[in-house]
């Protein structure tokens, strides 16, 4: 007598082919029984006998056979290859592993795409910064952080030039007075007076 296990596949004659769902005793009946879930609705019950349920299946898909009637040749498929047994579990596990692998690849591709986009944006920003600096240099526009220093430098240079001009005018006016050179003195004096007024010094 063959040793049966749950989820074994059996063929009984030409009509009954199904999966072992129950192994054990049945109330009101002697001996050991095999409960089969049939592939086709050609059975006698839904996995229950006299109101006692031994396994679940659709109506007319259940049948019970005495264990000793099962011969070696009736096992028509290898163990572990039942339609909804371990083979189905293995298939589902494989499907989930495949989906997880595909999701991981998709996530990695998205990360790589984001990295490339960020790098491209940085390159464009650097290019724009370079173009701006080049245009500013061509048009003589100084960077904001250098404007104050450049302004102070220009102001100091202008003050120095103005001071030298005042010294020159004073010397020319003094020499003109001493030499009694009237021609041209009036023009020099007006320029001197203008510089003094600009700096808040009034000439009486």
SVG drawing of the C-alpha trace seen along z (x, -y; Angstrom):
<svg xmlns="http://www.w3.org/2000/svg" viewBox="-26 -143 83 145">
<polyline fill="none" stroke="black" stroke-width="0.4" points="0.0,0.0 1.3,-3.4 2.2,-6.0 0.0,-9.0 0.6,-12.7 -1.6,-15.7 -1.6,-17.4 -0.7,-14.2 -2.5,-13.9 -4.6,-10.7 -6.5,-9.1 -9.3,-6.7 -10.6,-5.1 -11.5,-7.2 -13.7,-9.8 -12.0,-10.7 -8.9,-12.8 -8.0,-15.1 -5.9,-16.2 -5.6,-14.6 -7.1,-17.0 -7.7,-14.7 -6.2,-11.6 -7.8,-10.0 -11.0,-8.6 -14.6,-9.5 -17.4,-9.4 -19.8,-6.5 -17.3,-4.7 -14.5,-2.4 -10.9,-2.5 -8.8,-5.2 -10.1,-7.3 -8.7,-9.6 -10.5,-12.8 -10.1,-14.0 -10.9,-17.4 -11.8,-16.5 -10.9,-18.6 -14.4,-18.1 -17.8,-18.3 -18.3,-14.5 -18.0,-13.8 -20.5,-13.2 -20.0,-16.1 -18.2,-19.3 -15.7,-17.8 -18.2,-17.0 -20.0,-13.8 -23.2,-13.7 -22.7,-17.4 -19.0,-17.0 -16.5,-18.9 -13.1,-17.3 -11.9,-19.6 -13.2,-22.5 -14.1,-22.3 -16.9,-23.2 -20.1,-21.1 -19.8,-17.8 -16.0,-18.2 -15.5,-16.1 -15.2,-12.3 -13.9,-9.9 -12.1,-6.7 -10.9,-4.0 -7.1,-4.2 -6.5,-0.6 -8.0,-1.0 -5.2,-3.4 -2.6,-1.5 0.8,-2.6 -0.2,-3.3 -3.0,-5.6 -0.5,-8.4 -0.5,-10.2 1.8,-13.1 4.9,-13.6 4.6,-15.0 5.0,-18.7 3.4,-19.3 -0.2,-19.7 -2.2,-22.4 -2.5,-24.5 0.1,-22.8 3.8,-23.4 4.3,-24.0 1.9,-27.0 3.8,-28.3 7.1,-28.0 5.6,-29.8 4.2,-32.6 7.5,-33.0 9.3,-33.1 6.8,-35.7 7.3,-37.9 11.1,-37.6 10.9,-38.6 8.7,-41.6 11.0,-42.7 14.0,-42.4 12.2,-44.4 11.2,-47.1 14.8,-47.3 16.1,-47.8 13.4,-50.5 14.4,-52.3 18.0,-52.2 17.3,-53.5 15.3,-56.4 18.2,-57.2 20.6,-57.2 18.3,-59.4 18.0,-61.9 21.8,-61.9 22.3,-62.6 19.7,-65.4 21.3,-67.0 24.7,-66.9 23.3,-68.4 21.7,-71.2 24.9,-71.9 26.8,-72.1 24.2,-74.5 24.4,-76.7 28.2,-76.8 27.9,-77.7 25.5,-80.5 27.7,-81.8 30.7,-81.8 28.7,-83.7 27.6,-86.3 31.1,-86.9 32.3,-87.2 29.7,-89.7 30.3,-91.8 34.0,-91.8 33.3,-92.9 31.0,-95.8 33.1,-96.8 30.6,-95.7 32.2,-94.7 31.0,-92.0 28.8,-93.2 31.3,-92.2 34.0,-94.2 32.0,-97.4 32.6,-99.0 36.3,-98.4 36.5,-99.7 34.4,-102.8 36.7,-103.6 39.7,-103.3 38.2,-105.6 37.2,-108.1 40.7,-108.2 42.2,-108.6 39.8,-111.4 40.6,-113.2 44.3,-112.9 44.0,-114.4 41.9,-117.2 44.4,-118.0 47.2,-118.1 45.1,-120.5 44.5,-122.8 48.2,-122.9 48.9,-123.7 46.3,-126.5 47.5,-128.0 51.1,-128.1 50.1,-129.6 47.9,-132.2 50.7,-133.1 53.3,-133.4 50.9,-135.4 50.3,-137.9 54.0,-138.2 54.8,-138.6 51.7,-140.7 50.4,-138.5 46.8,-139.5 46.0,-137.6 44.7,-134.1 44.6,-134.7 40.8,-135.2 40.2,-131.8 42.5,-130.0 40.9,-131.8 37.4,-130.7 38.5,-127.1 40.1,-127.3 36.9,-128.9 34.7,-126.2 36.8,-123.4 36.7,-125.1 32.9,-125.5 32.5,-121.9 34.3,-120.9 32.3,-123.3 34.8,-126.1 33.4,-129.5 35.8,-132.2 35.1,-135.8"/>
</svg>
